[in-house]
């Protein structure tokens, strides 16, 4: 009854969701996944599983781990990797790429405006309170001019594909977005473990991310510096993303430093080396604003560099991302992004937002409370998927608890219609089953913006789960953008 | 990227020192245990405590100075900064900081080695098993050196690693001879007996010096020849002149790096160590072995400080 060459997918059912491999539920599978479906179809599930477990071993041996923090403890885990790739057609990618560049361009213009004339606030497009009341708003950034007006050198825009097959923006990340190391390592894993699947398909490469990032960092260096010295500033070995810091430093060919390796001396940031102090011109910092400089910000921080902000403010060192970019990746501000794009670029957003209601607004609060069962409620300040309540999946008790939280602090919550996230065939035990996925492309901006072709596809490994975050049991897939 | 963060240089230096420290402590415990098998019993463990100035803290926590307690204290006690467990843990933590600069095997072995030590309990420290246990600890350390020597990239990081190795080794060799020399000074009744010769053998073997010693002294064995061989024979791998030569080579190698050429590093302590390394054993005995060893150890401390000052930028302390 089942065609021989699709034994692997013989009882695969996307459950009414858009499938990254098979397309819309009612239609024919898209042409761009023909080749990979054929190749996968030649494999038995058991074979796939055996080869997949080899990749698990390799991840473990290479130490590609991250740390999961919960109330009890901190455990090192290997981020689960699913071997069935997620494939994006060249046509789809064009939309994603231009949409992301548009978004990041608008974000950079917004941040520059917020820290200069604040025209968008004066014109009433975005409520002033939303910006100036944001704990990530940094008064001290006012009037500081940055090369090319680039504040967000590295952005991660979280996208989901809805049941209609269109990509929508779920969230903007403009501070220290992470995960790109998995993008590159996943590709290398696939190439090593499944050369029979990857060869001659025409997948756009991702290995040049480090080089591109380094170029952009050199572009934003203080003007006049001929060969800027770039470093990556990490909080250190016990940070959950430390593996990525090591990875990026190596890919970019720059020193991996901690706050204690730097010192402000003679008006510049210096690096302590065996040969003496060396001037640093650009810092790619993976430390939050708060901890960067105990003189300027949190005085108890041991992670930063005393006096760093002063050097930054006088233009003698560049920081990526700039200080104060958190005003732009707030979940409440997200709702205004289509308007922000129109304001600065006179264009409609290429990538739509998910329909969002702000509980800080009376209408949004009323709508949310009246429709808790159908909406996804998110706290504005949190990341990592914590505090999110998915109405259609939650128990009565969970909804009641969420309602209480919202009523106690409405300004801290938004709600969104639940997106029917697309699914992707995933190896579960000995079978192929659909699991929900999202997509985080990475955008590098120096003088201009460049989008890494692909990005991180996160997959919710628990059956039916929509929460893809690594900290809550998600995994990743290799993401292929076709040429 | 050719410049090396001062902190990483220091990490590398200390990995070497801590592993060397652990290995030598295993040797000291082993040779003491061998002596303790004879009639001298418990009192033979006191020199080990004296060596590390640990008499007070040991007595406060353990009381009785016997083989079981001393073995616990120096092998598995995680609160004793002089214990093998503490040293290997410190080595591993230093390695963790430069994990991206060392080979995967170097990191993995240290990690596995530490976990094994951390899993040891009192049951593993029975007197009869102690010698075997010390041999295993030694082997773990030697495995580390083998992996490091076989895989580490020969740049600045390697030079600092070698400096750490030989500064610590030099220091530890002097301690080994120092604590044993006086224990070995014969009582009138012991001279020439089987006990006497057995103890010299034990000292030589604990220093892995026996086979070399026998090449140089096929027939005799006296306190002077044994101490002299271990401390001063330039061809013996753990001697003072050998260590000083390796230290000098490492310094030359370091200053040969383009980014360090501009530095001046010619500490007096190194010159003095060179001079001390050239003494003959009679001069040492006349001068006083213990006093000689003290001088060597002090110069080594000064050398360590000079290295920290010049290369680890100790003067730029954290705010």
Contacts between the chains, C-beta under 8 A, distances in Angstrom:
chain1	res1	chain2	res2	distance
A	61	B	104	7.7
A	62	B	104	7.8
A	63	B	99	7.8
A	63	B	104	7.6
A	237	B	96	5.4
A	237	B	97	6.2
A	237	B	99	7.7
A	246	B	99	7.4
A	246	B	100	4.5
A	249	B	100	7.2
A	250	B	100	6.6
A	253	B	1	6.1
A	254	B	1	6.7
A	255	B	1	5.7
A	255	B	3	7.3
A	255	B	5	6.3
A	256	B	100	6.5
A	257	B	5	6.4
A	258	B	7	7.7
A	260	B	7	7.0
A	260	B	318	5.3
A	261	B	5	5.2
A	261	B	6	7.4
A	261	B	7	5.6
A	263	B	316	5.6
A	271	B	3	7.7
A	271	B	5	7.0
A	272	B	5	6.6
A	272	B	6	4.5
A	272	B	7	7.1
A	272	B	313	4.7
A	272	B	316	5.8
A	273	B	3	4.4
A	273	B	4	6.0
A	273	B	5	5.8
A	273	B	6	5.9
A	273	B	259	7.2
A	273	B	313	7.9
A	274	B	3	7.3
A	274	B	4	5.0
A	274	B	5	7.7
A	274	B	6	5.5
A	274	B	9	4.8
A	274	B	156	6.0
A	274	B	160	7.9
A	274	B	259	7.6
A	274	B	260	6.3
A	274	B	311	4.6
A	274	B	312	7.6
A	275	B	3	6.1
A	275	B	257	7.9
A	275	B	259	4.2
A	275	B	260	5.0
A	275	B	262	7.1
A	275	B	263	6.6
A	276	B	262	7.9
A	276	B	263	7.5
A	276	B	313	7.6
A	277	B	313	7.8
A	277	B	316	7.8
A	278	B	3	6.0
A	294	B	319	7.4
A	306	B	319	4.5
